[in-house]
Amino acid sequence: MNFCPECGSILRKGIIDGKEYLVCKCGYKELLEEDKEETQKKVEKKKKELEENLIIVNKEDRITVNLTVDRVCPECGHNKAETWQEQTRSADEPSTTFFRCLKCKHTWREY
């Protein structure tokens, strides 16, 4: 969607002398040069640029803001874990506390 630089109204497609223009009710017009192959090339180029700059982060590798507590991991025995709480049951029951070992990433819960 394009807007008129003169008055800010929406520009609409119109045909003048067999050529497509974007026209405004205030009288502004600009030639619409729509080459589908050129547009497709631009889209493909932009898509390739985005794919090259894509960074994939695993859920476990994310930066955490959870609290770190002294808790022994049942899998590896490491004594540091991050913790958070979630409401997994109805609202009138206590929330569930989750722990994730900072060494092996094993996750367990306490009700």
N, C-alpha and C positions, 0 to 999 in steps of 0.2 A: 504494500500500500504506500503510495507516494502522496506527499502534500505539497501544495502550492507555496513557493517561496515568497510570494507577494502577499497573500491573504491568509494562508494556513488551511484553506479548504482542501478536501480530498480531490486529487486529480483523477479524472475518468478518461477511459480510452475513447478516442474519436477518430474518424477517418476524414482527412482533408486532402483533396487532390490525389486520392488513391494511396496516401501514406498514413500510417498510424501515428497518432499523436496522443500525448497526455494533455488534456485540456481542463481548464478551470472556468467556473462561471464568471470570474472577474476579467477573463480575456487572456490570461496567461496560457501559453502552450509550449510544449517541448516535443521534439521528434522522438518517437519511441523506436529505438533501434534494438529490436529483439531478434537476435540471431540464435536460434535454438542450439546449434552445434557449439557456438562460442559460450553460451550460458552453461551447457553441459560440461565443457572443458573447465570452466571456472569452478563448478561444483566439484568435479573430480579432483582438481588441484587442491581445493580447500579441504576436502575429505582426506586426501593423502597427508597434508600438513598436520591435520588433527591427529591422525593415526600415528605419525612419527613422534608427536609430542605427548602421546598417551602414556601415563604412568599407571601401572596396575599394582594395587596394594591389597594384600590379603587382609581379611578381617582381623586375624590375629596379630598382624604387623602394624596395626594402626597405633597412633599416639593415643595414650589413654589418659583420662582425667580421673580415673577411679582411685580410691584410697588404696594404699599398700599396707598390709597388716602382717603380723607374725602368725602364720597358720601353716601347719605341716601338710604337704601334698601327699595324698594317699598313693600316688603312682611312683614318684621319684624320691620323696622324703625331703625335698627342699623346703625351707621354712619361711619363705616369703611368697605372698599371693596378693593379687589385686582383688578388690571386693566391690560389689554393688547390690542393690536390692530392686526387685521387681514385684509388682502386684500380680501374682499368677492365679490367685483364686478370688473368691468374691470379696467385696470391699470390707465386710465386717470381720474378715480373718486376717491374721498378720501376713506381711509380705515375705517373699522367699529371698534369702540371702545367697548370692552366688559368689564363688571364689574361683580364680584362675591362677595357676602356678606361674610365676614369672620365669621359671627355668624351662619346663617342658610344655607349658600352655594347657595342661589338663584342667578341665573345668568341672567343678562339683557344686552341690548346693546343700543348704541347710534350711529346713522348714521352720 
